[in-house]
């Protein structure tokens, strides 16, 4: 029970810090889509923005956790897990909210980034852009596993913009939220083990 209480308490503090940050300065809305290299359109279900007033969003960082994404998008619905082919998970920058590097995706042939596909009302599109204001928006094809008929779903996702700042380790709390979200939605065991092995900024390199 204590880990659950810890997560809810920490997410409340994160949301409070985030709202204060928005109040302190205006965050510009992201206004354009970019198709990721290799995203392709073959045999893809075009679900990014559809006629029922929703779009599909691929989360691979803190928004893996239901309680986290529901802070800003309370009506987001989990659709399935899936993976982004030829990309790898990396961490950049130094978030004042998470106190360390934050998750992003980099091109790498043969690699996979696993995550969650969320169905998000169009009315929350700007809220998601504001949450991800340090990122650029991408349109990507996410492959669902065989248990979900293995179709490709066209999704919105986000990639860290200012990679010039360099890669940085995530904080233990940020890593904990990502791992907990991955476990919550039953991402592949091998991928969860990879997440658990990510070094945090609380760890000191042995000499």
Secondary structure by P-SEA (a helix, b strand, c coil): caaaaaaaaaaaaaaaaaaaaaaabbbbcccccccccccccccccccccccccbbbbbbccccccccccccccccccccbbbbbccbbbbbbccccccccbbbbccccccbbbbbbbbbccccaaaaaaaaaccbbbbbbbbbbcccccbbbbbbbbcccccccccbbbbcaaaaaaaaaaaaaacccaaaaaaaaacccccccccc
